[in-house]
Amino acid sequence: MVKNLIPALLLVGIFAGCSLHSGSTYERGEMGAPSTFKKGVILSVRDVKIKGTESGAGAAAGAVAGGLAGSTLGGSTATRALGGLGGAVIGGIVGHTTENLITGGDASEFIVQPDAGEPYAIVQVNDEELKAGERVLIIESGMLRIVRDNSAVK
């Protein structure tokens, strides 16, 4: 029975590190690396949905787990084979759906006007609950992110 849980735990481990981009989330490689920033203002904010990934890893892990679990049902070789096949199909569907749910989510699209330059859009999780009209720092460190401007100089 423990062997049946290994693919499911592997799936959870693979997607546990998947998180949506936010102003507060940095990659390990960004630590200590110089970043540039500009000051600006948020012109508008709207909620958006981030589509989950469809790498196939969720379906594969689910199919393996479902197949193993299903193959333990029944007494004869034929019923175990059918149980394994049915379990693999159902597990694959559940794994695919789980991958989409874990890697997708809600975010915000910000239209930001830098103090100098053209406005542009940035999509990230709005963990600071930023609103239109707020002053922000636009940080570039491999990807763009915005954070509330709490600096003393406005």
Secondary structure, DSSP 8 states (H G I E B T S, - for coil): -HHHHHHHHHHHHHHHT----BTT---GGGTT---EEEEEEEEEEEEEEE-----SHHHHHHHHHHHHHHTTSSSSHHHHHHHHHHHHHHHHHHHHHHHHHHH-EEEEEEEEEESSS--EEEEEB-TT---TT-EEEEEESSSEEEEE---S--
